[in-house]
Amino acid sequence: MKQSTVKNIYLLTFLLALLTPAIGSFKQLSGVISNQERRTLSAMPNIPKNQQQIKLWPKRFDAYFKDNFAFRDVLLNGFYRLKYVLRDASGTDVIYGKEPGWLFYNEPSSDPIGDYRNVNRFSNEQLAQFVANLQLKQQWLKKKGVEYLYVLAPSKHEIYAEYLPDYIQPINQINFKTQLKEELAKHPEINYLDLTDAIIKAKKTHLLYFKGDTHWNYYAGNLAQYEITKTINKLLPEKQLAPKLWPLNAFKFQWGHQGDLASILRIGPYFEEPLDKPDFDVCANVDYMLSLSSNSKYSTHCPNNSINALVFHDSFFNLIQPYLSSQFGKVQFIKKTFDLKETTQYLSSKSVDIVIEQRVDRFLPQ
């Protein structure tokens, strides 16, 4: 082979290596959703047609190029995989547990780690106000012939504290839930249900929370609904609700679940876990993506049941919902804290036996 030909091949190879990233950066002109970041990437800006667009064009092009340079997803995947190997969760609201597969939430505003360490507690004023609010809601609803139940769900930190890093330890004896329990003991008339003890007691029989997620699973949802329906049965004895636990052999594998904490770290596939749940009646089923959306609002109706309910809740109730719907008649689910206006509007046109308000404990004391 002639020396000039070899030089040309080298030159061509060099130019291809130099130009491929630049050419690859323009392969996707419209905004697409990044698998790594779960967001829509910036689209190629249109050719400017006036002076205002000319001024904005460089900034928009810069955003496009940053989002679409060649091999970006490959590089990001390698970066997040390296952080996973190094167990590095810096820059996120996640910490690694001390055993493989375990992740815990460490978001500053709700501060679940501070809750576990017993540093987040009610002030005397906060505690009195919280209990008074429960009392007022219950009394107001009672006058309308409607029962009220406040349900508190435990965070994973409290149930599986043994998997937290050793440097995270309680520094006080009393926590906000102890404060609340002691204060509510003075008000036995308030309908309040803390699910913590029931979940801790049952954790020896089955894993109750996803390791790579903030949330519990359908096994815990089964236990939670059982405690809730037992309590409601006492509040509404005339309705003859028959609380039941779904047997373990009713649970079937549905899909591989990639938890929210693993997704925050951009390593969902490395933390994929089985999602098992029973098959429910059609009347109790809700579109899965709808249930995941923030501020969702939906209803179910199983006509063979007599209890009608209005439920204000957070995301933990998503895995209680089908159990409850299966045993209730008409149920309206609203993903938010108790709202007086919405409750008033709903009660004006619907027959309701009970209002349930559920919160996960990391939102207290707030």
Secondary structure as the mmCIF struct_conf table of DSSP 4:
data_model
#
loop_
_struct_conf.conf_type_id
_struct_conf.id
_struct_conf.beg_label_comp_id
_struct_conf.beg_label_asym_id
_struct_conf.beg_label_seq_id
_struct_conf.end_label_comp_id
_struct_conf.end_label_asym_id
_struct_conf.end_label_seq_id
HELX_RH_AL_P HELX_RH_AL_P1 GLN A 3 GLY A 24
TURN_TY1_P TURN_TY1_P1 SER A 25 PHE A 26
BEND BEND1 LYS A 27 LYS A 27
BEND BEND2 SER A 30 SER A 30
STRN STRN1 ILE A 33 ILE A 33
TURN_TY1_P TURN_TY1_P2 ASN A 35 GLU A 37
BEND BEND3 ARG A 39 ARG A 39
STRN STRN2 THR A 40 THR A 40
HELX_LH_PP_P HELX_LH_PP_P1 LEU A 41 PRO A 48
BEND BEND4 ASN A 50 ASN A 50
HELX_RH_AL_P HELX_RH_AL_P2 GLN A 51 ASN A 68
TURN_TY1_P TURN_TY1_P3 ALA A 70 PHE A 71
HELX_RH_AL_P HELX_RH_AL_P3 ARG A 72 VAL A 85
TURN_TY1_P TURN_TY1_P4 LEU A 86 ARG A 87
TURN_TY1_P TURN_TY1_P5 SER A 90 GLY A 91
BEND BEND5 THR A 92 ASP A 93
STRN STRN3 VAL A 94 TYR A 96
BEND BEND6 LYS A 98 GLU A 99
TURN_TY1_P TURN_TY1_P6 PRO A 100 GLY A 101
STRN STRN4 LEU A 103 TYR A 105
TURN_TY1_P TURN_TY1_P7 PRO A 108 SER A 110
HELX_RH_AL_P HELX_RH_AL_P4 PRO A 112 TYR A 116
TURN_TY1_P TURN_TY1_P8 ARG A 117 ASN A 118
HELX_RH_AL_P HELX_RH_AL_P5 ASN A 124 LYS A 143
TURN_TY1_P TURN_TY1_P9 LYS A 144 GLY A 145
STRN STRN5 GLU A 147 ALA A 153
HELX_LH_PP_P HELX_LH_PP_P2 PRO A 154 SER A 155
HELX_RH_AL_P HELX_RH_AL_P6 LYS A 156 ILE A 159
TURN_TY1_P TURN_TY1_P10 TYR A 160 TYR A 160
HELX_RH_3T_P HELX_RH_3T_P1 ALA A 161 TYR A 163
BEND BEND7 LEU A 164 LEU A 164
TURN_TY1_P TURN_TY1_P11 ASP A 166 TYR A 167
BEND BEND8 GLN A 173 GLN A 173
HELX_RH_AL_P HELX_RH_AL_P7 PHE A 176 LEU A 184
TURN_TY1_P TURN_TY1_P12 ALA A 185 LYS A 186
TURN_TY1_P TURN_TY1_P13 PRO A 188 GLU A 189
BEND BEND9 ILE A 190 ILE A 190
STRN STRN6 TYR A 192 ASP A 194
HELX_RH_AL_P HELX_RH_AL_P8 THR A 196 ALA A 202
TURN_TY1_P TURN_TY1_P14 LYS A 203 THR A 205
BEND BEND10 HIS A 206 HIS A 206
STRN STRN7 TYR A 209 TYR A 209
TURN_TY1_P TURN_TY1_P15 LYS A 211 GLY A 212
BEND BEND11 ASP A 213 HIS A 215
STRN STRN8 TRP A 216 TRP A 216
HELX_RH_AL_P HELX_RH_AL_P9 TYR A 218 LEU A 235
HELX_RH_3T_P HELX_RH_3T_P2 PRO A 237 LYS A 239
HELX_LH_PP_P HELX_LH_PP_P3 LEU A 245 PRO A 247
HELX_RH_3T_P HELX_RH_3T_P3 LEU A 248 ALA A 250
STRN STRN9 LYS A 252 HIS A 257
HELX_RH_AL_P HELX_RH_AL_P10 ASP A 260 ILE A 264
TURN_TY1_P TURN_TY1_P16 LEU A 265 ARG A 266
HELX_RH_3T_P HELX_RH_3T_P4 GLY A 268 PHE A 271
STRN STRN10 GLU A 273 LYS A 277
HELX_RH_3T_P HELX_RH_3T_P5 VAL A 282 ALA A 284
HELX_RH_AL_P HELX_RH_AL_P11 TYR A 288 LEU A 292
BEND BEND12 SER A 293 SER A 293
TURN_TY1_P TURN_TY1_P17 SER A 294 ASN A 295
STRN STRN11 LYS A 297 HIS A 301
TURN_TY1_P TURN_TY1_P18 PRO A 303 ASN A 304
STRN STRN12 ALA A 309 PHE A 312
HELX_RH_3T_P HELX_RH_3T_P6 SER A 315 LEU A 319
TURN_TY1_P TURN_TY1_P19 ILE A 320 ILE A 320
HELX_RH_AL_P HELX_RH_AL_P12 GLN A 321 GLN A 327
BEND BEND13 GLY A 329 GLY A 329
STRN STRN13 LYS A 330 ILE A 334
BEND BEND14 LYS A 335 THR A 337
HELX_RH_AL_P HELX_RH_AL_P13 LEU A 340 SER A 349
BEND BEND15 LYS A 350 LYS A 350
BEND BEND16 ASP A 353 ASP A 353
STRN STRN14 ILE A 354 VAL A 360
HELX_RH_3T_P HELX_RH_3T_P7 ASP A 361 PHE A 363
#
